[in-house]
Amino acid sequence: RGGLKIAVSAMASRCRLAARFHRVHGANVRLDASRTRATRVESFANGLCFSQEPLAPGQVFLVEIEEKELGWCGHLRVGLTAHDPQSLEVVPEYSLPDLVNMGDSWVFAITRSHNRVTEEGEGARAQASPWEPFLLIERVRIPRDTLVGRSKPGRYSHILDDLFKANVLPATARRSRIGVLYAPQPDGTADMHIVINGEDMGPSARRLPTTRPLYAVVDVFASTKSVRVIPVEYGFPSLQTLCRLVIQKHIVHRLAIDGLDLPPLLKSFCKHE
């Protein structure tokens, strides 16, 4: 147990340090002072960003869509690259196809109706309950609550309530959370997984090399205007989070939380405002 605690603590520390964008980025990207928010300030391209550090095995780089921009076709693109951003003479204009054509890069476009990726002959996998506190990807165990993006209750929240119950938002919606990680395989390679609002999309790319550092790629492309890095804590869910899961599981409608005999701050926390 002591070794497990040390490993979890080391992963948590690494994740906090890596939960920001690299100083090297596309020409149209502006980062805030903390380098946790990336905004494309003009056009629809040159929005390429990278993680500050290479990812550790099983470490998810998670972003939330903060702003959208009407008038463009296409959405966020995410993936991994074995190219050190610092070594790039010029940051490519596009992740697809420019960065991918450089080799040792694996990037996928997030679509409005993004579904799990399955290989030919692979049967449908059982989907975990949205109330499970952890997402399991092979040997990787990640607290699910942080991974899930949720809409804010409002005037038309009844329309989205079924999505709320299922802990699901459309993949390209504001507040949607999208992450990327790689899971090592017995043959020494790795599979890349994309996680959308707490659901594993399956291996999007296989046989990635693990002999070179792998950086997360986030392309703030087209209708995606701004994204924010979300730190992911590896460990056990807090009592507060577990209580929220129980409350959400048993209410009929999010706005019904207002009628519960709970402190205002806890009500807001339960509604994810």
Secondary structure, DSSP 4 states (H G I P E B T S, - for coil): -HHHHHHHHHHHHHHHHHSSB-S---TTEEE-TTS-EEEE-SSSS--EEEBSSPPPTT--EEEEEEEE-TT-----EEEEESS-GGG-SS--S-IIIIIHHTSSEEEEE--TT------TTPPPPPPPPTT-SEEEETTEEEEHHHH---PPP-TTHHHHHHHHHTT---TTSTT-EEEEEEEE-TTSEEEEEEEETTEEEEEEEEEEESSS--EEEEE--TTEEEEEEE----SPPPHHHHHHHHHHHH-SSGGGGGGSSS-HHHHHHHTT-
